[in-house]
Amino acid sequence: HANFIYPQSTINDPALIPNSAWQVREDEDNYGNSRPDLPVLTEISNLSDFITDKLTKAEALSWVLQGAKHYPENADSVTAMVIAELIHEALEAHEKQWEKIRQLVKREG
């Protein structure tokens, strides 16, 4: 997901708007109007970022392991263990993400 900057006044007096501060908003944010699903959507987005991070790290370690010619003793098994741990963490986060999605769909249905 991405963050965008929109000019949105924090001041109620229209005469002061040119001097008002800019605020950073999440994309698709509706400028403070309450949305009951927003916390769940934020959690789903954060879990997606977490999963992508873990899988990217596991992929990078896999390429290092595949391309190395001379490993110190047991380094390959330690690297494989770290890769397995990263994948396990991604799978756990994926389960949490799907549970959040199920809750959201159930609420909307």
C-alpha positions, -999 to 999 in steps of 0.1 A, spaced: 0 0 0 11 36 -4 9 69 14 0 101 -3 0 137 9 -31 157 3 -37 193 12 -64 191 39 -69 220 63 -67 213 100 -82 248 106 -119 256 105 -115 292 95 -114 295 57 -94 327 58 -65 307 73 -65 278 49 -35 291 27 -14 289 59 -27 256 71 -5 225 76 -5 195 52 -14 162 67 -3 127 56 -31 103 49 -33 67 40 -46 62 5 -83 55 5 -86 73 38 -118 93 40 -103 122 61 -114 110 95 -149 98 88 -154 68 109 -152 34 91 -157 4 114 -138 -18 90 -107 4 88 -88 -12 118 -93 -47 102 -82 -34 68 -51 -19 83 -43 -52 101 -48 -71 68 -25 -47 50 2 -49 78 0 -87 77 5 -86 39 36 -64 43 49 -87 70 44 -118 48 61 -102 18 90 -92 40 95 -127 54 92 -143 20 116 -118 4 142 -126 30 137 -163 26 141 -160 -11 173 -139 -8 188 -165 16 179 -193 -7 198 -176 -36 228 -171 -13 227 -207 -3 224 -219 -39 252 -197 -51 278 -203 -24 307 -225 -33 324 -227 1 304 -226 33 320 -228 67 310 -259 86 273 -262 93 265 -228 77 243 -244 51 222 -262 76 219 -230 97 209 -210 66 183 -236 57 170 -234 93 166 -196 91 148 -200 57 124 -225 73 118 -201 102 110 -172 79 86 -193 59 70 -206 91 65 -170 103 50 -161 69 26 -190 71 15 -180 106 9 -145 95 -10 -158 64 -34 -177 87 -40 -145 108 -46 -125 76 -72 -150 64 -89 -150 97 -92 -112 95 -105 -114 60 -131 -140 71 -142 -117 99 -145 -88 75 -165 -108 50 -188 -122 77 -194 -87 90 -203 -73 56 -224 -103 46 
